Amino acid sequence: MNIILFDRDLRIFDHQPMAEAAKMGEILPLYIIEPSQWEAPAYSARHFQFVIESLEDLSDQIQGKGGRLFYSINEVEIVLEKLLEAYDSMNVFIHRSSGLLEKLTGWTEENQQRLFIYGAEFDQVSAKAFNKQFQSYRDEPCAEAPAKIFVPKETPSILFTDMKKIHQFRVKGKKIRFGQQGGESRAIETLDSFLEERYANYVENQQKPLPSSFSSSRLSAYIAWGNISVRTIFQRTTEKLQSCENDDEKLQLEAFLSKITARVRTTCNQPEHKQDTEVSKIKNEWNEEWFQRWLEGRTGVPVIDAAMRSLVKTGWMNYSLREMVTSFIANTLMLDGQKPSDALAQLYLDYDPALHDFYVQQITGLRMKKVKIINPIKVGKQIDPDGTFIRRYVTELEKVPVEYVHEPWLYPAFYQLGYPPPIIDVIKANKLAGQRFKSLTKKDESSGKNGGDETGQLSFDI
């Protein structure tokens, strides 16, 4: 039997495993819900909601070609054992982006079954080699969806096709009402709307909290869950770029493609990170009250609170805000970064493990000890000068004059607003944090360690 195991590749177009498997005849398209994965700290109900929406769209497309999408709620090894009992032998087709790759490699080798892995491989290559390989990948024709899909009439009882069972599976956290919906169809619609008009102010609006929610491509969640391939995005954008006559329009799209390339390089080229015990030594003792106030948007620092409240509501914010809230909890408040990292991962609808870990480590100094200690009041004034973003999400401040919206504690009637004072003096806290991190840098310099990082200055807005 030819088994196609979906994971973070929830689409039918430019899906090489499906295209190749279908050439061999009957196939079994399968998505396995592993309880162990969904119990992990970084995953939440909003991710599962997005996956369900993606599966519903994928199922419709497979049915439109005469097939069915099968599901199982179990650990992957158990499902494969049952399939092997039913079919005697199997060819397993997966995409290289699959989080199941390591398990499948071990299981297929041990059980002498064939595993076919598709997708570009860029791991641990030089910048020159990456550029050459990525160019080759993005220029190859996209894999067309099969014209017809044939699936087995009988399958083992461990599989099912009724989505109701999936809806009954419980994952920690709450769903969101105002986030993007998953699915390949919606991914294509989002790309279309970006290339038709939204890209016009892509560069100008990148750092602006509200304008960026329109001008950014908003494809990050669709890329993270594989609703659309990077190759599809690259080729469609290149076609649009070639038809542009305006130099400014070309600049916008070239910047976008540059970010797409940076994203691929970063997610594919990161060595395994080990916890830096020296950084841990300079952190404050854990303060659960501070953490909860940060998570709920009640720190008393308006732009931080607006960012966290918007993230809870929508599942997205631009990189400037991501950088700021991460720096605030880990570098200004000097709390251990792991629990905040997991909390942010649960909230980001576009959570991608490799990308998320990279930028958290980069911001907090775990990767290169060059931390980004950000003054959120100063930066808030730069990216949201009139306080529009703050007023939208911190409604306690919606009637505060512009000159006070970033520092409401200076407002004469502050204590009538019902908004908390800052949990910490940001200037003093940042100065102390700088001194602590500087002591680590001196240690590294004396020991001859190099803290540089080739991709340290990348931004991940797309």
DODRENVO-178923 format. One record per residue: residue in three letters; x, y, z of N, C-alpha, C, O in turn. Coordinates in steps of 0.2 Angstrom, whole numbers, plus 5000, padded with zeros to 4 digits. Example, Ala and Ser with C-alpha at 12.3 -4.5 7.8 and 13.67 -1.06 7.14 Angstrom:
ALA506649725039506249785039506649845039507149835042
SER506449895035506849955036506450005039506750065040
***
This chain:
MET500449945000500050005000500450065000501050065003
ASN500250114996500650184996500350235001499750255000
ILE500650245006500450285012500750355011501350365011
ILE500250405011500550475011500350505018499750515020
LEU500850525021500750545028500850625028501350655027
PHE500250655029500250735030500450755037500350715042
ASP500850815037500950845044500950915043500450945043
ARG501550945042501551025040501551035033501951075031
ASP501150995029501151005022500450995020500250955015
LEU499951035023499251025022498951055015498651105016
ARG499151025010498951055003498950994998499150945000
ILE498751014992498750964987499150984981499350944977
PHE499151054980499551074974500351084977500451104982
ASP500751064972501551064974501651024980502051044984
HIS501350964980501450914985501750854982501350814979
GLN502350854981502750804978502650734980502550684976
PRO502550724987502450654989501750624986501750564984
MET501250664986500650644983500650634976500450584973
ALA501050684972501050674965501450614963501250574958
GLU501950594967502350534965502050474967502050424963
ALA501650474973501350414975500750394971500650334969
ALA500450444968499850434964500050404957499650364954
LYS500650404955500850374949500950304950500950264945
MET500950274956501050204958500350174958500350114960
GLY499850214958499150174958498750194965498750254966
GLU498550154968498050164974498550194980499050174981
ILE498250244983498550274988498150284994497550284994
LEU498450295000498050305006498350375009498750375013
PRO497950425008498150495011497950495018497350475020
LEU498450505023498250495030498550555034499150575033
TYR498150585039498450625044498350595051497750575053
ILE498850595054498850565061498950615066499350655066
ILE498450615071498450665077498750625082498450575085
GLU499350645084499750615089499650655096499750715096
PRO499350615101499250655107499850685110499850735113
SER500450645109501050675112501250735109501550785113
GLN501150745103501250815100500850865103501150925104
TRP500250855103499750905105499750925113499450975115
GLU500050875116500150895124500850935125500950955130
ALA501250945120501850975121501751045122501251075120
PRO502151085126502051145129501951205124501551245125
ALA502251195118502151245113501551245109501351295105
TYR501151195109500551185105499851205109499851195115
SER499351225105498751245108498151235104498251215098
ALA497551255107496951245103496851285097496551265092
ARG497251345097497151385091497551355085497351365079
HIS498051325087498451285081498051225079497951215073
PHE497751195083497351135081496751155077496451125073
GLN496451215079495851245075496051255068495751245063
PHE496651285067496951305061497051235057496951235051
VAL497351185060497451115057496751085055496751065049
ILE496251095059495651065057495351095051495151065046
GLU495351165051495151205045495551185039495251175033
SER496151165039496651145034496451075032496451065026
LEU496251035036496150965035495450965031495350925026
GLU494951005033494351005030494351025022494051005018
ASP494851075021494951105015495351045010495151035005
LEU495851015014496150965010495750905008495750875003
SER495250885013494850835012494350845006494250805002
ASP494150905006493650925000494050914994493750894989
GLN494650944993495050934987495150864985495150844979
ILE495350824990495450754988494850714986494850674982
GLN494250734989493650704987493450724980493150694977
GLY493650784979493450814972493850774966493650774961
LYS494350734968494750694964494550624965494950584962
GLY494050614968493850544969494050504975493950444976
GLY494450534979494750504985494450524991493950554992
ARG494850494997494650515003495250525008495750495006
LEU495150575012495750585017495550545024495050555026
PHE496050505026495950465032496350495038496750535037
TYR496050485044496350505050496450455055496150395055
SER496850465060496950425066497150465071497550505071
ILE496950445077497150485083497550425087497250385091
ASN498150435087498650385090499350405089499450445084
GLU499850375092500550385090500650355084500450295082
VAL501150385080501250365073501450285072501250255068
GLU501950265077502150195077501650145077501650095074
ILE501150165082500550115083500150115076499950055074
VAL500050165073499650165067499950135062499650095058
LEU500650145061501050105056501050035057500949995052
GLU501050005063501049935065500349905062500349855059
LYS499849945063499149915061499149915054498849865051
LEU499349965050499349965043499749915040499649885035
LEU500349895043500749845041500449775042500549735037
GLU500049765047499649705048499149695042499049645040
ALA498849755041498349755036498549745028498249715024
TYR499149775027499349775020500049735019500249735013
ASP500349705024500949665023501549705021502149695024
SER501549755016502049795015501849865013501249875011
MET502249915014502049985013502650025010503250015011
ASN502450075006502850125004502550195007501950205006
VAL503050225011502750285015503050345011503650345010
PHE502650395010502850455006502750515011502250525014
ILE503250555012503250605016503550665013504050665009
HIS503450725016503850785014504350795019504250785025
ARG504950825017505450835022505350885027505650875033
SER504850925027504650965032504250935038504150965043
SER504050875037503650835042504050825048504650815049
GLY503650845054503950835060503950755062504250735067
LEU503650715058503650645059504250605056504350545057
LEU504750645053505250615049505750575053505850515051
GLU505950595059506350555063506050495065506350435064
LYS505450495067505150435069505050385063505150325064
LEU504850415058504750365052505350335049505350275047
THR505850375049506550345047506750285051506950235048
GLY506650295058506850235062506350175061506550115061
TRP505650195061505250135060505250095054505250035054
THR505350135048505350105042506050065041506050005038
GLU506550085044507150045044507149985048507349925046
GLU506849985054506749935058506249875055506349815056
ASN505749905052505249855049505349845042504949815039
GLN505949865039506049855032505549875027505349835023
GLN505249935028504849965024505150025020505650045022
ARG504850035014505150095010504950165012504250175013
LEU505350205013505150275015505450325009506050325007
PHE504950365006505150405001505050475004504550495005
ILE505650515004505650585006505750635001506150624997
TYR505250685001505350734995505350804998505150815004
GLY505650844994505750914997506450934997506850894998
ALA506550994996507251024995507651015002507351025007
GLU508250995002508650985008509251035008509651035004
PHE509151085013509651135014510051135020510451185021
ASP509951085024510251085031510951085031511251055027
GLN511251135035511951135037512351145030512851105029
VAL512151185026512551205020512851275020512551315024
SER513351295017513651355017513151405013512651385010
ALA513251475014512851525011512851515004512351525000
LYS513451505001513451494994513051434991512751434986
ALA513151374995512851314993512051324993511651304989
PHE511851354999511151375000510851404994510351394991
ASN511151464992510951504987510851464980510351474977
LYS511351424979511251384973510751334973510351324968
GLN510651304979510151244980509451274980508951254977
PHE509351334983508751364984508551394977507951384976
GLN508951424973508751444967508551384962508051394959
SER508851334963508651274959507951244961507551234957
TYR507851244968507251224970506651274968506151244966
ARG506751334969506151384967506051384960505451404958
ASP506551374956506451374948506151314945505951314940
GLU506151254949505851194947505051204946504751234950
PRO504751164941504051174940503751144947503951094950
CYS503151174949502751144954502451084952502251074947
ALA502451034957502150974956501350984956501051004960
GLU501050954950500350964949499950914954500250854955
ALA499350934956498950884959498750824955498650834949
PRO498650764957498450714953497750724950497350754953
ALA497650704944497050714941496450674944495950694945
LYS496650614946496250564949496550534955497150514955
ILE496250524961496450484967496050424968495450424969
PHE496450374968496150304970496350284977496950284978
VAL495850274981496050244988495750174989495250154986
PRO496050144994495750074996495050074998494850125002
LYS494650024996493950024998493950005006493450015009
GLU494449965008494349935015495049965018495549955016
THR494949985025495550005028495449975036494949965038
PRO496049975039495949945046495549995051495550055049
SER495349965056494850005060495150065064494850105067
ILE495850065064496250115067496150185064496250235066
LEU495950185057495850235053495050255053494650215054
PHE494950325051494250345051494250405046494750435044
THR493650425044493550475039493050535042493050585039
ASP492750525047492250565050492650625054492950605059
MET492550685052492950735055492650755062492950785066
LYS492050725064491750735070492250715076492250745081
LYS492550655075493050635080493650675081493850685087
ILE493850715076494350755077494150825080494550845085
HIS493550845079493250905083493150885090493250935094
GLN493150825092493050805099493750795103493750795109
PHE494250795099494950795102495050865105495050915102
ARG495250855112495350915116496150935116496550895118
VAL496250995115496951025116496951085120496451125120
LYS497451095124497451155129497351215126497551225120
GLY497151265130497051335127496351345124495951305124
LYS496251405121495651425119495651445111496251465109
LYS495151425108495151445101495051525100494951555105
ILE495151545094495151615093494651635088494551595083
ARG494251685088493751705084493951745078493651755073
PHE494551785079494751835074495351825071495751865068
GLY495651755071496251735068496151715061495551705059
GLN496651705057496551685050496351615050496451575055
GLN495951595045495751525045496251485040496451505035
GLY496351415042496751375038496451345032495851345031
GLY496951325028496651295022497051315016497251375015
GLU497151275011497551295005497151345001497451384998
SER496451335000496051384997496151454999496251504996
ARG496151465006496251525009496951555008497051615008
ALA497451505008498151525007498251565000498551615000
ILE497951524995497951554988497651624988497851664985
GLU497051624991496651694991497051744995497051804992
THR497451735000497851775004498451804999498551864999
LEU498751754996499251774991499051814985499351864984
ASP498451794983498151834977498051914980498151954976
SER497751914985497551984988498152024989498152084988
PHE498751994991499352024992499652054986499852114985
LEU499652004981499952024974499552074970499752104966
GLU498852074972498452124968498452194971498452244967
GLU498552204977498552274980498952284987499152334988
ARG498852234991499152244998499852254998500152285003
TYR500252234993500952234993501252314992501852324994
ALA500852354990501052424988501452464993501852494992
ASN501252455000501652485005501952435010502052445016
TYR502152375007502452325011503052345015503052335021
VAL503552385012504152405015503952455020504252455026
GLU503652505018503452565022503152545029503252575034
ASN502652495028502252485034502452425039502152405043
GLN503052395037503252335040503252345048503052295052
GLN503552395050503652405058502952435061502952435067
LYS502552465057501952495060501452445062501152405058
PRO501252445069500752385071500152375067500052315065
LEU499752425066499152415062499152415055498952365052
PRO499552455052499652455044499952395042499752365037
SER500452365046500752305044500252245044500352195040
SER499752245047499252185047498952185040498652135039
PHE498952245037498652245030499152235025499052195020
SER499752265025500252275020500652215020500952195015
SER500752175026501152115026500752065022500152065021
SER501152015020500851965015500351925019499851895016
ARG500451915026500051875030500051795028499551765029
LEU500551775025500651705023500951665028501051605027
SER501251695033501651655038501351595041501651545041
ALA500651595043500351545046500251485040500251425042
TYR500151505034499951465029500651425027500651365025
ILE501251465027501851435026502051385032502251325030
ALA501951405038502051365044501751295044502051245046
TRP501051295041500751235042500651205035500351155034
GLY501051225030501051195023500451205019500351155015
ASN500051255020499451265016499651285009499251285004
ILE500251315008500551335002501351325002501651335008
SER501651314997502351294996502651364995502451414992
VAL503351364998503751424996503851434989503851494986
ARG503951374985504051384978503451414975503551454970
THR502851394976502251424974502251504975502151544970
ILE502351524981502451594982502951624978502851684975
PHE503551594978504051624974503951634967504051694964
GLN503651584964503551584957502951634955502951674950
ARG502451634959501851684958502151754959501951804955
THR502551764964502751834965503251854960503251914958
THR503651814957504151824952503751844946503951894942
GLU503251814944502751824938502551904939502551934934
LYS502251914945501951984946502552034946502452084943
LEU503152024948503752064948503952084941504052134939
GLN503952034937504152044930503652084926503752114921
SER502952084928502452124925502452194927502052234924
CYS502852214933502752274936503152324931503752314929
GLU502952384930503252434927503552494931503952534930
ASN503252494937503452544942503952524947503952464949
ASP504552564947505152534951504952524959505252484962
ASP504452574961504352564968503952494970504052464975
GLU503552474965503152414966503652354965503652304969
LYS504152364961504652314961505052304967505252254970
LEU505252364970505552364977505152324982505452294986
GLN504552334982504152304987504152224987504252194992
LEU504052204980504052134979504752104980504852044982
GLU505252134978505952114979506152104987506452054989
ALA505852154991505952144998505652085001505852055005
PHE505052074998504652015000504951954999505051915003
LEU505251944993505551884991506251874995506451824996
SER506551934997507151925001506951895008507351855010
LYS506351915010506151895017505951815016506151785021
ILE505651795011505551725010506151685010506151635013
THR506651715006507351675006507651675013507851615015
ALA507651725016507951725023507551675028507851645032
ARG506851675027506551625031506751555030506851515035
VAL506751535024506951465022507651455025507751405027
ARG508151505024508851495026508851485033509251435036
THR508451525037508451515044508151455047508451425051
THR507651435044507251375047507651305045507551255049
CYS508051315040508351255038509151245040509451195039
ASN509451305042510151305043510351315050510851335052
GLN509951295055510051315062510351245066509951195066
PRO510951255069511151195073510751185079510451235081
GLU510751125082510451115088510651165094511351165094
HIS510251195097510451245102510451215109510051175111
LYS510951235113511051205120510951265125511151315123
GLN510651255130510451305135511151335138511551295139
ASP511151405138511751435140511651445148511251485150
THR512051405152511951415159512251475162511951495167
GLU512651515158512951575161512351625160512351665165
VAL511951625155511451675154510951665160510651705163
SER510851595161510351575166510551605173510051625177
LYS511151615175511451635181511251705183511151725189
ILE511151745178511051815179510351835179510151895180
LYS509851785178509151805178508951815185509151785190
ASN508351845185507951855192507651795194507551745189
GLU507451785200507051735202506351735198506151795197
TRP506051675197505451675193504951715197504851705203
ASN504551765193504051805196503351785192503251815187
GLU502951745195502351725192501851785191501551785185
GLU501851825195501451885194501651925188501251945184
TRP502251935188502551975182502351935175502151975171
PHE502451875175502351835169501551835167501451845162
GLN501151835172500451835171500251905168499751905164
ARG500451955171500252025169500552035162500252065158
TRP501152015160501452015154500951975149500752005143
LEU500751915151500351875146499651905145499451895139
GLU499451935150498751965149498752035147498152065146
GLY499252065146499252135144499152185149498752225148
ARG499452175155499252215161499952235164499952245170
THR500452245160501052265163501152345165501552365169
GLY500652385162500652455163501152495158501152555159
VAL501352455154501752485148501352475142501252425139
PRO501052535140500452525135500652485128500252445126
VAL501252495125501352465119501452385120501252345116
ILE501752365126501752295127501052265128500952215126
ASP500652305132500052275133499552275127499252225126
ALA499652325123499252325117499452265112499052225109
ALA500152255112500452195108500152125110499952085107
MET500152115117499952055120499252045119499051985118
ARG498852095120498152085119497952075112497452035111
SER498252105107498152095100498352025098497951995094
LEU498851995101499051925100498551875102498451835099
VAL498351885108497851845111497251845107496951795106
LYS497051905104496451905100496451885093496051845091
THR497051895090497151875083497651825081497551795076
GLY498151805085498651755084499151785080499551745077
TRP499251845079499751875074499951945077499551985079
MET500551965076500852025076501452035072501851985071
ASN501652095070502252095066502952085070502952085076
TYR503452085067504152065070504352115075504652095080
SER504252175074504452225079504152215085504452225091
LEU503452205085503152185092503352125095503352115101
ARG503452075091503652005093504352015097504451995102
GLU504752055094505452065097505352105103505752095108
MET504952155103504852195109504552165115504852165121
VAL504052125114503752085120504152035123504252015129
THR504551995118505051945120505651985124505851955129
SER505852035122506452075125506152095132506552095137
PHE505552115132505352145139505352095144505552105150
ILE505052035143504951985148505651955149505751935155
ALA506051945144506651905146507251955147507751935151
ASN507252015145507852055146507752115150508152135154
THR507152145150506952195155506752175161507052195167
LEU506352125161506152095168506652035170506552015176
MET507052015165507551965167507251905170507551875174
LEU506751875167506451815169506751765164506951775158
ASP506751695166506951645162506551645156505951655156
GLY506851635150506451635144506051575141505651585137
GLN506151515144505751455142505051465142504651445138
LYS504751475148504051485149503751535145503251525142
PRO504051595145503751645140503751625133503351635129
SER504351585131504351565124503851515122503551525117
ASP503651465127503151425126502451455125502051445121
ALA502351505130501751545130501651585123501051585121
LEU502151615121502151645114501951595108501551615104
ALA502351545109502251485104501451465103501251455098
GLN501151465109500451445109500051495106499451475104
LEU500251555107499851615104499951625097499451645094
TYR500551615094500651625087500351575083500451515084
LEU499851595079499551555074500051525069499951475066
ASP500551565068501051545063501651515066502251515064
TYR501551475072502151445076502451395071502151345069
ASP503151415070503551365067504151355072504551395073
PRO504251295074504751275079505451305078505751335082
ALA505751295072506451315071506451395070506951415073
LEU505951425067505951495067505851525073506251575075
HIS505351505077505251535084505851525088506051575092
ASP506151465089506651455093507251505091507651525096
PHE507351515085507951555083507851625085508251655088
TYR507251655084507251725085507151735093507351785095
VAL506851685097506851695104507651695107507751735111
GLN507951645104508651645106509051705104509551725108
GLN508951725098509251785096509151845100509551885102
ILE508551855102508351915106508551915113508751965116
THR508551855116508651845123509451835124509651835130
GLY509851825119510551825120510751745121511351735122
LEU510351705121510551635121510951605115511251555116
ARG510851645110511251625104511851655103512351625101
MET511951715105512551755103512751805109513251835108
LYS512351805114512551845120512551925118512851965121
LYS512251935112512152005110511452025111511052015106
VAL511152035117510452035118510152105115510552155114
LYS509552105114509152165112508752185117508252165119
ILE509052235121508752265127508352325124508652375122
ILE507752325124507352375120506952415125506652395130
ASN506952485124506552525128505852535124505752565119
PRO505352495127504652495123504352565123503952575118
ILE504452605128504152675127504452715122504052745118
LYS505052715121505352745115505252715109505052755104
VAL505252655108505052615102504352625100504152635094
GLY503952625105503252625104503052695101502552705097
LYS503352745103503252815101503452815093503152855089
GLN503952775092504252775085503752745080503552765074
ILE503452685082503052645077502352655078501952635073
ASP502152685083501452705084501352775087501052785093
PRO501652825084501652895087501052925089501052955094
ASP500452905086499852935088499452895092498852905095
GLY499752835094499352785099498752755096498352725100
THR498652745090498152715087498052645089497552615090
PHE498652605088498652535090498552525097498152485099
ILE498852575101498752565109497952575110497652535114
ARG497652625107496952645109496552585107496052575110
ARG496652545101496252495099496252435104495652405105
TYR496752425107496852365111496852375119496652335123
VAL497052435121497052455128496552505128496652565128
THR495952485129495352525129495352575135494952625134
GLU495652565140495652605146496052675144495952725147
LEU496452675138496752735136496452765130496852815127
GLU495952745128495652775122495452845122495452875116
LYS495352875127495252945128495852985131495753045132
VAL496352955132496952995134497253035129497353005123
PRO497453095130497753135125498453105122498753065126
VAL498553125116499153085112499753095116500153045117
GLU499953155120500553165123500653115129501153115132
TYR500053085131500153045137500052965136500152925140
VAL499852955129499652885128500152835129500052775130
HIS500752855128501352805129501652805136501952755138
GLU501452855140501652865147501052885151501052945154
PRO500552845151499952875155500052885162499552925165
TRP500552865165500652875172500852945173500752975179
LEU500952985168501053055168500453095168500453155169
TYR499953065166499253095164498953115171498953075176
PRO498753185172498553205178497953165181497953155187
ALA497553135177496953095179497153015179496652985178
PHE497753005179497952935178497552885182497352825180
TYR497452895189497152845193496452835192496052795196
GLN496152875188495452875186495352825180494752815178
LEU495852805177495852765170495652695171495452665167
GLY495852665177495752595178496352555175496252495174
TYR496852585173497452555170498052555175498152605179
PRO498352495176498852485181499552525179499652545174
PRO499852545185500552585184501052525181500852465182
PRO501552555179502052505176502352455182502452475187
ILE502452395180502652345185503452355187503652325192
ILE503752395183504452405184504652475180504352495175
ASP505152505183505452565180505852535174506452515175
VAL505652545168505952515162506652545161507152505159
ILE506752605162507452635161507952605166508552585164
LYS507752605172508252575177508352495176508852475177
ALA507752465174507852395173508252375167508652325168
ASN508252415162508652405156509352415157509752385155
LYS509452465161510152485163510452425167511052405166
LEU510152395172510352345176510452285172510952245172
ALA509952265167510052215163510652215158511052175157
GLY510852275156511352295152512052275155512552245152
GLN512052295162512652285166512752205167513352185166
ARG512252175168512252095169512552065163512952025163
PHE512252085157512452045151513152065149513452035146
LYS513352135150513952155149514552115152515052105150
SER514352095158514852055162514951985159515451955159
LEU514451955156514451895152514951905146515351865144
THR514851965142515151975136515951985138516351955134
LYS516052015143516752015146517051945147517651935145
LYS516751905150516951835151517151805144517651765144
ASP516651815139516751785133517351805129517751775126
GLU517451875130518051905127518751885130519151875126
SER518651875136519351855140519451775138520051755138
SER518951735136519051665135519151655127519251605125
GLY519051715123519151705116518651685112518651665106
LYS517951685115517451655111517151715107517151765108
ASN516851685101516651735096515851725096515551675096
GLY515551785098514751785098514451805092513851815092
GLY514751805086514451825080513951775078513951715080
ASP513451795073512951745070512851775063512651835063
GLU512851735058512851755051512151785050512051835046
THR511651755053510951775052510651815057510051825058
GLY511051845062510851885068510351945066509951955071
GLN510451975061510052035059509452025055509152075053
LEU509251965054508651945050508051965053507951965059
SER507551995049506952005051506451955048506551935042
PHE505951925052505551875049504851895047504451855046
ASP504751965046504051985043504051965036504451975032
ILE503451935034503351915027502651945026502351935020
***
